[in-house]
Amino acid sequence: MSFQSLGLSQPLLKAISKKGYTTPSPIQLKAIPPVLDGNDVLASAQTGTGKTAGFTLPLLHILSENPKKKFRPIRALILTPTRELAAQVYTNVKEYSEFLNLRSAVIFGGVNQKPQIATIRKGVDVLVATPGRLLDLINQNELSIKRVEIFVLDEADRMLDMGFLRDIERVMKFMPDKRQNLMFSATFSKDIKKLANGILNNPIQVEATPENTTVEAISQKVYRVAKGKKTGLVIKLIKDGNWKQVLVFTRTKHGANKLCKKMDQVGIKAAAIHGNKSQGARTKALEGFKSGSINVLVATDIAARGLDIPLLPHVINFEIPNISEDYVHRIGRTGRAGADGQAISLVSADETTFLKDIEKLIGEKLPVEILEGFEPDPNASTAPIRPGQNRRSKSNNSNKPKGERKSTTSNSGRRQRNRNKNRNSNRKNNN
């Protein structure tokens, strides 16, 4: 089936053709028709499958069919969890609307709000935003979303992970009750379905792939290794393989900075991207990574969510995530749009529990390898580490409140408490 058969307008088909696309992806085939028909939609698909075009194309079609020639109120609002994702969605909106008489803008925190306000005052049909900056400008009476006709909640699962539920509820109060709602997520968890019930009206549910499965094009492997030998192993893998573009995930910002420094010392061009980095530094790092001037991008989960890096060949989990679903999101950065990709996870003894949780989630036993010289420590404890913390790292420990360092609560309670704290902290840093 072609894009023409979906009923999209000629200006949109022209923009699609210019980008070199000829055949819709499965999620686009399933999502675009019901959106064009005016239905609320709850859609799930793995990252890299064309979700953004799945809501952007029909949204632009609907708006262009009923243009507002004089004053341009915000008629479509796309809410995203992170700055990077907001910027990428905005780029897609601009590209697809190139031959339409529609204006768009993007707003997010971490940068001067004055240019954003100036753009909005000129009139904007489509606004892409992160929750924090959007609510700030609404409270300052610098923008209104009272005329929104289409509301899109993108990466809804990550919105919940980052603690944005209350902000989403606040945003909804500023919009008219009568509107079309679209909700896109990588997974259909119970929390997502509960959120959908409060936003969507009789939604059509579409799903391109089974939830929480990993892309078939991705080759996955685990290296069992001693915690203190992980840095050396990463460097060996990159150098021996002559890898030119590698995305590495760490659990903490401190860990990302430390790994980058080690790589720079051995001649590997690396940059870190996380919440403590300014928006300018994050944008520069991402652009360098895409252009090839930077070979390794070291990122935390929150900063990397939604990154669109075409044909990324390698993803390395320097530390595997304590939240199993994040593994699916991480390795989904590679193997995109049908391309092959490789995902490698370095697992130390204290991450064994996390690995088992991941394998249970994806329904697959991952192949394990041990490299000579980088063997796991036979005397290391297999007790799971506390999320966001390395027990032996004073730097990481000192960043925690005293009460958190010496907790006597159970592992499960402690894990949930730390997870909530990390989400709130990351939310402030990334929004």
Secondary structure, 3 states (H helix, E strand, C coil): CCCHHHCCCHHHHHHHHHCCCCCCCHHHHHHHHHHHCCCCEEEECCCCCCHHHHHHHHHHHHHHHCCCCCCCCCCEEEECCCHHHHHHHHHHHHHHCCCCCCCEEEECCCCCCHHHHHHHHCCCCEEEECHHHHHHHHHCCCCCCCCCCEEEECCHHHHHHCCCHHHHHHHHHCCCCCCEEEEEECCCCHHHHHHHHHHCCCCEEEECCCCCCCCCCEEEEEEECCHHHHHHHHHHHHHHHCCCCEEEECCCHHHHHHHHHHHHHCCCCEEEECCCCCHHHHHHHHHHHHHCCCCEEEECHHHHCCCCCCCCCEEEECCCCCCHHHHHHHHCCCCHHHCCEEEEEEECHHHHHHHHHHHHHHCCCCCEECCCCCCCCCCCCCCCCCCCCCCCCHHHHHCCCHHHHCCCCCHHHHHHHHHHHHHHHHHHHHC
